[in-house]
Amino acid sequence: MCETAPALIVVLTQRIKAYRDRCFAVQDYSAAIENMLLTIVELGYQSCWYEGHITGEDRICDKIADILLVPEGYEVVCILPVGEAESTPVLPKKKVFEERAWFNSFKG
């Protein structure tokens, strides 16, 4: 996908302790990525969240950071290839609401 996509968004983070000596980088970049994905689809394009593949043992994220001259202190955490889908995406069938949500206790 990344080889044929006309655009690629590279998501960076900084591991900064923000409140009570805690870092919320994962929550922050996850929310930002989800909003980017929703916007990409709204604009008529498609994308896919690549994280574990690039941040795994082979550390492709470090190679991406080197190519883009990402300054020290920043970390590449995700890439989003953006483009037109080769075919219409097939959405998985959702479970009925009662099988996905419970009130006052877990009923899985």
N, CA, C and O atoms as a GROMACS GRO file, in nm:
protein
  432
    1MET      N    1   0.080  -0.120   0.000
    1MET     CA    2   0.000   0.000   0.000
    1MET      C    3   0.085   0.126   0.000
    1MET      O    4   0.056   0.222  -0.072
    2CYS      N    5   0.189   0.126   0.080
    2CYS     CA    6   0.270   0.247   0.092
    2CYS      C    7   0.345   0.278  -0.037
    2CYS      O    8   0.376   0.394  -0.065
    3GLU      N    9   0.375   0.176  -0.117
    3GLU     CA   10   0.449   0.198  -0.240
    3GLU      C   11   0.365   0.267  -0.346
    3GLU      O   12   0.420   0.338  -0.431
    4THR      N   13   0.233   0.248  -0.344
    4THR     CA   14   0.148   0.303  -0.449
    4THR      C   15   0.066   0.423  -0.403
    4THR      O   16   0.004   0.490  -0.486
    5ALA      N   17   0.064   0.452  -0.275
    5ALA     CA   18  -0.014   0.565  -0.225
    5ALA      C   19   0.050   0.696  -0.270
    5ALA      O   20   0.172   0.712  -0.260
    6PRO      N   21  -0.030   0.791  -0.319
    6PRO     CA   22   0.026   0.920  -0.361
    6PRO      C   23   0.067   1.010  -0.245
    6PRO      O   24   0.140   1.107  -0.265
    7ALA      N   25   0.020   0.980  -0.125
    7ALA     CA   26   0.056   1.060  -0.008
    7ALA      C   27   0.075   0.968   0.111
    7ALA      O   28   0.017   0.859   0.119
    8LEU      N   29   0.158   1.013   0.203
    8LEU     CA   30   0.187   0.935   0.323
    8LEU      C   31   0.199   1.033   0.439
    8LEU      O   32   0.279   1.126   0.436
    9ILE      N   33   0.119   1.010   0.542
    9ILE     CA   34   0.128   1.092   0.663
    9ILE      C   35   0.214   1.016   0.763
    9ILE      O   36   0.187   0.899   0.793
   10VAL      N   37   0.316   1.082   0.815
   10VAL     CA   38   0.402   1.022   0.916
   10VAL      C   39   0.370   1.090   1.049
   10VAL      O   40   0.380   1.212   1.062
   11VAL      N   41   0.330   1.010   1.146
   11VAL     CA   42   0.289   1.064   1.276
   11VAL      C   43   0.406   1.053   1.374
   11VAL      O   44   0.465   0.947   1.392
   12LEU      N   45   0.438   1.167   1.435
   12LEU     CA   46   0.547   1.174   1.533
   12LEU      C   47   0.489   1.198   1.672
   12LEU      O   48   0.378   1.249   1.687
   13THR      N   49   0.566   1.161   1.773
   13THR     CA   50   0.528   1.194   1.910
   13THR      C   51   0.652   1.233   1.987
   13THR      O   52   0.765   1.205   1.946
   14GLN      N   53   0.629   1.297   2.098
   14GLN     CA   54   0.734   1.323   2.197
   14GLN      C   55   0.686   1.262   2.328
   14GLN      O   56   0.571   1.282   2.368
   15ARG      N   57   0.772   1.191   2.394
   15ARG     CA   58   0.736   1.129   2.522
   15ARG      C   59   0.763   1.230   2.633
   15ARG      O   60   0.869   1.230   2.696
   16ILE      N   61   0.666   1.318   2.656
   16ILE     CA   62   0.678   1.424   2.755
   16ILE      C   63   0.587   1.392   2.873
   16ILE      O   64   0.470   1.357   2.856
   17LYS      N   65   0.642   1.404   2.992
   17LYS     CA   66   0.559   1.385   3.112
   17LYS      C   67   0.474   1.510   3.128
   17LYS      O   68   0.526   1.621   3.145
   18ALA      N   69   0.343   1.491   3.124
   18ALA     CA   70   0.253   1.605   3.117
   18ALA      C   71   0.182   1.636   3.248
   18ALA      O   72   0.160   1.753   3.279
   19TYR      N   73   0.148   1.535   3.324
   19TYR     CA   74   0.068   1.559   3.443
   19TYR      C   75   0.101   1.452   3.546
   19TYR      O   76   0.096   1.332   3.518
   20ARG      N   77   0.135   1.497   3.666
   20ARG     CA   78   0.169   1.406   3.776
   20ARG      C   79   0.272   1.302   3.733
   20ARG      O   80   0.262   1.184   3.767
   21ASP      N   81   0.371   1.348   3.659
   21ASP     CA   82   0.482   1.264   3.614
   21ASP      C   83   0.437   1.149   3.522
   21ASP      O   84   0.500   1.043   3.518
   22ARG      N   85   0.328   1.172   3.449
   22ARG     CA   86   0.277   1.072   3.356
   22ARG      C   87   0.281   1.124   3.214
   22ARG      O   88   0.266   1.244   3.190
   23CYS      N   89   0.302   1.033   3.121
   23CYS     CA   90   0.305   1.066   2.979
   23CYS      C   91   0.177   1.011   2.914
   23CYS      O   92   0.139   0.896   2.935
   24PHE      N   93   0.112   1.096   2.837
   24PHE     CA   94  -0.011   1.056   2.769
   24PHE      C   95   0.008   1.055   2.617
   24PHE      O   96  -0.088   1.076   2.543
   25ALA      N   97   0.129   1.033   2.572
   25ALA     CA   98   0.158   1.038   2.429
   25ALA      C   99   0.074   0.938   2.350
   25ALA      O  100   0.022   0.973   2.244
   26VAL      N  101   0.060   0.816   2.399
   26VAL     CA  102  -0.015   0.714   2.325
   26VAL      C  103  -0.160   0.758   2.308
   26VAL      O  104  -0.216   0.746   2.199
   27GLN      N  105  -0.221   0.808   2.415
   27GLN     CA  106  -0.359   0.853   2.405
   27GLN      C  107  -0.371   0.971   2.309
   27GLN      O  108  -0.464   0.977   2.229
   28ASP      N  109  -0.277   1.064   2.317
   28ASP     CA  110  -0.281   1.183   2.232
   28ASP      C  111  -0.266   1.148   2.085
   28ASP      O  112  -0.347   1.192   2.002
   29TYR      N  113  -0.164   1.070   2.050
   29TYR     CA  114  -0.146   1.041   1.908
   29TYR      C  115  -0.252   0.945   1.856
   29TYR      O  116  -0.286   0.951   1.739
   30SER      N  117  -0.304   0.858   1.940
   30SER     CA  118  -0.412   0.768   1.896
   30SER      C  119  -0.536   0.847   1.860
   30SER      O  120  -0.598   0.820   1.757
   31ALA      N  121  -0.574   0.942   1.943
   31ALA     CA  122  -0.691   1.025   1.914
   31ALA      C  123  -0.668   1.107   1.787
   31ALA      O  124  -0.759   1.121   1.705
   32ALA      N  125  -0.548   1.161   1.770
   32ALA     CA  126  -0.518   1.240   1.651
   32ALA      C  127  -0.524   1.154   1.525
   32ALA      O  128  -0.577   1.197   1.423
   33ILE      N  129  -0.469   1.032   1.532
   33ILE     CA  130  -0.471   0.943   1.417
   33ILE      C  131  -0.614   0.905   1.380
   33ILE      O  132  -0.649   0.904   1.262
   34GLU      N  133  -0.696   0.874   1.478
   34GLU     CA  134  -0.836   0.838   1.450
   34GLU      C  135  -0.907   0.953   1.380
   34GLU      O  136  -0.982   0.931   1.285
   35ASN      N  137  -0.883   1.076   1.425
   35ASN     CA  138  -0.944   1.191   1.359
   35ASN      C  139  -0.892   1.208   1.217
   35ASN      O  140  -0.968   1.246   1.127
   36MET      N  141  -0.764   1.182   1.195
   36MET     CA  142  -0.710   1.189   1.059
   36MET      C  143  -0.775   1.084   0.969
   36MET      O  144  -0.811   1.114   0.855
   37LEU      N  145  -0.791   0.961   1.020
   37LEU     CA  146  -0.853   0.855   0.941
   37LEU      C  147  -0.997   0.889   0.905
   37LEU      O  148  -1.039   0.868   0.791
   38LEU      N  149  -1.072   0.943   0.999
   38LEU     CA  150  -1.209   0.983   0.971
   38LEU      C  151  -1.214   1.093   0.866
   38LEU      O  152  -1.300   1.091   0.778
   39THR      N  153  -1.123   1.188   0.874
   39THR     CA  154  -1.119   1.297   0.777
   39THR      C  155  -1.078   1.248   0.640
   39THR      O  156  -1.134   1.291   0.539
   40ILE      N  157  -0.982   1.158   0.634
   40ILE     CA  158  -0.937   1.100   0.506
   40ILE      C  159  -1.055   1.036   0.434
   40ILE      O  160  -1.074   1.057   0.314
   41VAL      N  161  -1.133   0.956   0.505
   41VAL     CA  162  -1.249   0.890   0.445
   41VAL      C  163  -1.354   0.993   0.405
   41VAL      O  164  -1.414   0.982   0.298
   42GLU      N  165  -1.377   1.092   0.489
   42GLU     CA  166  -1.474   1.198   0.458
   42GLU      C  167  -1.436   1.272   0.330
   42GLU      O  168  -1.524   1.316   0.256
   43LEU      N  169  -1.307   1.285   0.302
   43LEU     CA  170  -1.260   1.351   0.181
   43LEU      C  171  -1.263   1.260   0.058
   43LEU      O  172  -1.229   1.302  -0.053
   44GLY      N  173  -1.304   1.133   0.078
   44GLY     CA  174  -1.318   1.041  -0.034
   44GLY      C  175  -1.199   0.952  -0.060
   44GLY      O  176  -1.191   0.888  -0.164
   45TYR      N  177  -1.106   0.947   0.033
   45TYR     CA  178  -0.988   0.862   0.018
   45TYR      C  179  -0.991   0.748   0.120
   45TYR      O  180  -1.085   0.737   0.199
   46GLN      N  181  -0.890   0.665   0.117
   46GLN     CA  182  -0.878   0.555   0.211
   46GLN      C  183  -0.738   0.557   0.272
   46GLN      O  184  -0.645   0.617   0.216
   47SER      N  185  -0.724   0.491   0.386
   47SER     CA  186  -0.594   0.481   0.452
   47SER      C  187  -0.594   0.357   0.540
   47SER      O  188  -0.694   0.286   0.551
   48CYS      N  189  -0.482   0.332   0.601
   48CYS     CA  190  -0.467   0.220   0.692
   48CYS      C  191  -0.362   0.259   0.797
   48CYS      O  192  -0.258   0.315   0.763
   49TRP      N  193  -0.390   0.231   0.921
   49TRP     CA  194  -0.302   0.266   1.033
   49TRP      C  195  -0.192   0.161   1.043
   49TRP      O  196  -0.219   0.046   1.078
   50TYR      N  197  -0.069   0.200   1.011
   50TYR     CA  198   0.047   0.111   1.025
   50TYR      C  199   0.128   0.155   1.146
   50TYR      O  200   0.188   0.262   1.146
   51GLU      N  201   0.130   0.072   1.247
   51GLU     CA  202   0.209   0.105   1.366
   51GLU      C  203   0.299  -0.011   1.404
   51GLU      O  204   0.421   0.000   1.391
   52GLY      N  205   0.243  -0.119   1.450
   52GLY     CA  206   0.323  -0.232   1.498
   52GLY      C  207   0.424  -0.283   1.397
   52GLY      O  208   0.534  -0.325   1.433
   53HIS      N  209   0.386  -0.279   1.269
   53HIS     CA  210   0.476  -0.325   1.164
   53HIS      C  211   0.601  -0.238   1.155
   53HIS      O  212   0.710  -0.289   1.129
   54ILE      N  213   0.586  -0.109   1.174
   54ILE     CA  214   0.702  -0.020   1.159
   54ILE      C  215   0.780  -0.001   1.289
   54ILE      O  216   0.896   0.039   1.286
   55THR      N  217   0.716  -0.029   1.404
   55THR     CA  218   0.783  -0.008   1.532
   55THR      C  219   0.832  -0.139   1.595
   55THR      O  220   0.879  -0.139   1.709
   56GLY      N  221   0.820  -0.249   1.522
   56GLY     CA  222   0.861  -0.380   1.573
   56GLY      C  223   1.012  -0.395   1.576
   56GLY      O  224   1.086  -0.297   1.576
   57GLU      N  225   1.055  -0.519   1.578
   57GLU     CA  226   1.198  -0.551   1.593
   57GLU      C  227   1.286  -0.493   1.483
   57GLU      O  228   1.401  -0.456   1.508
   58ASP      N  229   1.233  -0.483   1.360
   58ASP     CA  230   1.316  -0.433   1.251
   58ASP      C  231   1.328  -0.280   1.251
   58ASP      O  232   1.408  -0.224   1.176
   59ARG      N  233   1.248  -0.211   1.335
   59ARG     CA  234   1.256  -0.066   1.357
   59ARG      C  235   1.255   0.015   1.227
   59ARG      O  236   1.339   0.102   1.206
   60ILE      N  237   1.160  -0.015   1.140
   60ILE     CA  238   1.143   0.063   1.018
   60ILE      C  239   1.120   0.210   1.052
   60ILE      O  240   1.157   0.299   0.974
   61CYS      N  241   1.058   0.236   1.167
   61CYS     CA  242   1.031   0.374   1.208
   61CYS      C  243   1.160   0.455   1.220
   61CYS      O  244   1.161   0.574   1.188
   62ASP      N  245   1.267   0.393   1.264
   62ASP     CA  246   1.395   0.464   1.274
   62ASP      C  247   1.450   0.500   1.136
   62ASP      O  248   1.508   0.607   1.118
   63LYS      N  249   1.431   0.409   1.040
   63LYS     CA  250   1.475   0.436   0.903
   63LYS      C  251   1.395   0.551   0.843
   63LYS      O  252   1.451   0.637   0.775
   64ILE      N  253   1.264   0.552   0.869
   64ILE     CA  254   1.178   0.660   0.821
   64ILE      C  255   1.223   0.792   0.883
   64ILE      O  256   1.233   0.894   0.813
   65ALA      N  257   1.250   0.792   1.012
   65ALA     CA  258   1.295   0.914   1.082
   65ALA      C  259   1.426   0.966   1.022
   65ALA      O  260   1.443   1.086   1.006
   66ASP      N  261   1.517   0.876   0.991
   66ASP     CA  262   1.644   0.917   0.930
   66ASP      C  263   1.623   0.981   0.793
   66ASP      O  264   1.682   1.084   0.763
   67ILE      N  265   1.538   0.920   0.710
   67ILE     CA  266   1.513   0.972   0.577
   67ILE      C  267   1.450   1.111   0.584
   67ILE      O  268   1.485   1.200   0.506
   68LEU      N  269   1.359   1.131   0.680
   68LEU     CA  270   1.288   1.259   0.692
   68LEU      C  271   1.359   1.360   0.782
   68LEU      O  272   1.307   1.470   0.804
   69LEU      N  273   1.475   1.325   0.832
   69LEU     CA  274   1.554   1.412   0.919
   69LEU      C  275   1.474   1.456   1.043
   69LEU      O  276   1.477   1.573   1.082
   70VAL      N  277   1.405   1.361   1.102
   70VAL     CA  278   1.326   1.389   1.223
   70VAL      C  279   1.424   1.421   1.336
   70VAL      O  280   1.517   1.344   1.361
   71PRO      N  281   1.404   1.533   1.404
   71PRO     CA  282   1.497   1.572   1.510
   71PRO      C  283   1.493   1.477   1.630
   71PRO      O  284   1.392   1.411   1.655
   72GLU      N  285   1.602   1.472   1.701
   72GLU     CA  286   1.610   1.391   1.823
   72GLU      C  287   1.503   1.438   1.921
   72GLU      O  288   1.473   1.557   1.930
   73GLY      N  289   1.447   1.344   1.993
   73GLY     CA  290   1.341   1.377   2.087
   73GLY      C  291   1.203   1.348   2.032
   73GLY      O  292   1.104   1.347   2.106
   74TYR      N  293   1.194   1.324   1.901
   74TYR     CA  294   1.069   1.285   1.837
   74TYR      C  295   1.078   1.139   1.797
   74TYR      O  296   1.187   1.088   1.770
   75GLU      N  297   0.965   1.073   1.792
   75GLU     CA  298   0.960   0.932   1.758
   75GLU      C  299   0.852   0.910   1.652
   75GLU      O  300   0.740   0.958   1.666
   76VAL      N  301   0.886   0.837   1.545
   76VAL     CA  302   0.787   0.800   1.444
   76VAL      C  303   0.706   0.684   1.502
   76VAL      O  304   0.761   0.579   1.534
   77VAL      N  305   0.575   0.704   1.514
   77VAL     CA  306   0.492   0.600   1.575
   77VAL      C  307   0.392   0.538   1.479
   77VAL      O  308   0.338   0.432   1.507
   78CYS      N  309   0.368   0.604   1.366
   78CYS     CA  310   0.264   0.554   1.276
   78CYS      C  311   0.283   0.616   1.139
   78CYS      O  312   0.334   0.728   1.126
   79ILE      N  313   0.242   0.542   1.037
   79ILE     CA  314   0.233   0.598   0.903
   79ILE      C  315   0.092   0.571   0.850
   79ILE      O  316   0.033   0.467   0.877
   80LEU      N  317   0.042   0.668   0.774
   80LEU     CA  318  -0.090   0.656   0.713
   80LEU      C  319  -0.075   0.678   0.563
   80LEU      O  320  -0.064   0.793   0.520
   81PRO      N  321  -0.074   0.572   0.482
   81PRO     CA  322  -0.076   0.593   0.338
   81PRO      C  323  -0.215   0.646   0.300
   81PRO      O  324  -0.315   0.599   0.352
   82VAL      N  325  -0.220   0.743   0.210
   82VAL     CA  326  -0.348   0.805   0.173
   82VAL      C  327  -0.362   0.799   0.021
   82VAL      O  328  -0.271   0.836  -0.053
   83GLY      N  329  -0.477   0.751  -0.023
   83GLY     CA  330  -0.503   0.746  -0.166
   83GLY      C  331  -0.639   0.689  -0.195
   83GLY      O  332  -0.720   0.668  -0.105
   84GLU      N  333  -0.665   0.664  -0.324
   84GLU     CA  334  -0.791   0.603  -0.364
   84GLU      C  335  -0.777   0.451  -0.353
   84GLU      O  336  -0.674   0.395  -0.389
   85ALA      N  337  -0.881   0.387  -0.304
   85ALA     CA  338  -0.879   0.241  -0.289
   85ALA      C  339  -0.889   0.175  -0.427
   85ALA      O  340  -0.956   0.227  -0.516
   86GLU      N  341  -0.822   0.061  -0.442
   86GLU     CA  342  -0.831  -0.013  -0.568
   86GLU      C  343  -0.971  -0.070  -0.588
   86GLU      O  344  -1.017  -0.088  -0.701
   87SER      N  345  -1.038  -0.100  -0.478
   87SER     CA  346  -1.175  -0.151  -0.483
   87SER      C  347  -1.252  -0.095  -0.364
   87SER      O  348  -1.192  -0.040  -0.271
   88THR      N  349  -1.382  -0.108  -0.368
   88THR     CA  350  -1.464  -0.058  -0.258
   88THR      C  351  -1.437  -0.141  -0.133
   88THR      O  352  -1.449  -0.263  -0.137
   89PRO      N  353  -1.402  -0.075  -0.024
   89PRO     CA  354  -1.375  -0.151   0.099
   89PRO      C  355  -1.500  -0.227   0.145
   89PRO      O  356  -1.612  -0.176   0.138
   90VAL      N  357  -1.479  -0.350   0.190
   90VAL     CA  358  -1.588  -0.432   0.241
   90VAL      C  359  -1.584  -0.423   0.393
   90VAL      O  360  -1.488  -0.467   0.456
   91LEU      N  361  -1.687  -0.367   0.451
   91LEU     CA  362  -1.692  -0.351   0.596
   91LEU      C  363  -1.736  -0.481   0.661
   91LEU      O  364  -1.825  -0.549   0.609
   92PRO      N  365  -1.676  -0.516   0.775
   92PRO     CA  366  -1.720  -0.637   0.844
   92PRO      C  367  -1.860  -0.619   0.899
   92PRO      O  368  -1.902  -0.508   0.932
   93LYS      N  369  -1.934  -0.729   0.909
   93LYS     CA  370  -2.068  -0.724   0.964
   93LYS      C  371  -2.058  -0.700   1.115
   93LYS      O  372  -1.984  -0.769   1.185
   94LYS      N  373  -2.133  -0.602   1.162
   94LYS     CA  374  -2.132  -0.573   1.306
   94LYS      C  375  -2.224  -0.667   1.381
   94LYS      O  376  -2.327  -0.710   1.328
   95LYS      N  377  -2.186  -0.699   1.503
   95LYS     CA  378  -2.276  -0.771   1.591
   95LYS      C  379  -2.391  -0.679   1.628
   95LYS      O  380  -2.378  -0.557   1.622
   96VAL      N  381  -2.503  -0.736   1.665
   96VAL     CA  382  -2.614  -0.654   1.709
   96VAL      C  383  -2.572  -0.580   1.836
   96VAL      O  384  -2.483  -0.625   1.909
   97PHE      N  385  -2.635  -0.468   1.860
   97PHE     CA  386  -2.597  -0.381   1.971
   97PHE      C  387  -2.590  -0.456   2.104
   97PHE      O  388  -2.496  -0.435   2.182
   98GLU      N  389  -2.687  -0.541   2.131
   98GLU     CA  390  -2.692  -0.613   2.259
   98GLU      C  391  -2.574  -0.708   2.278
   98GLU      O  392  -2.546  -0.747   2.391
   99GLU      N  393  -2.506  -0.745   2.172
   99GLU     CA  394  -2.388  -0.830   2.182
   99GLU      C  395  -2.259  -0.749   2.195
   99GLU      O  396  -2.152  -0.805   2.218
  100ARG      N  397  -2.269  -0.616   2.180
  100ARG     CA  398  -2.151  -0.529   2.186
  100ARG      C  399  -2.148  -0.437   2.307
  100ARG      O  400  -2.042  -0.386   2.343
  101ALA      N  401  -2.262  -0.415   2.369
  101ALA     CA  402  -2.268  -0.319   2.479
  101ALA      C  403  -2.353  -0.374   2.593
  101ALA      O  404  -2.456  -0.438   2.570
  102TRP      N  405  -2.309  -0.348   2.714
  102TRP     CA  406  -2.380  -0.394   2.833
  102TRP      C  407  -2.390  -0.278   2.930
  102TRP      O  408  -2.312  -0.182   2.923
  103PHE      N  409  -2.484  -0.287   3.021
  103PHE     CA  410  -2.503  -0.182   3.119
  103PHE      C  411  -2.488  -0.241   3.260
  103PHE      O  412  -2.547  -0.344   3.292
  104ASN      N  413  -2.409  -0.176   3.340
  104ASN     CA  414  -2.387  -0.209   3.482
  104ASN      C  415  -2.307  -0.335   3.507
  104ASN      O  416  -2.274  -0.362   3.622
  105SER      N  417  -2.273  -0.414   3.405
  105SER     CA  418  -2.185  -0.528   3.424
  105SER      C  419  -2.144  -0.583   3.288
  105SER      O  420  -2.208  -0.556   3.187
  106PHE      N  421  -2.036  -0.660   3.287
  106PHE     CA  422  -1.988  -0.722   3.164
  106PHE      C  423  -2.064  -0.853   3.144
  106PHE      O  424  -2.073  -0.934   3.235
  107LYS      N  425  -2.117  -0.873   3.024
  107LYS     CA  426  -2.195  -0.994   2.998
  107LYS      C  427  -2.144  -1.062   2.871
  107LYS      O  428  -2.224  -1.101   2.786
  108GLY      N  429  -2.013  -1.077   2.857
  108GLY     CA  430  -1.956  -1.137   2.736
  108GLY      C  431  -1.967  -1.279   2.735
  108GLY      O  432  -1.923  -1.343   2.639
   0.00000   0.00000   0.00000
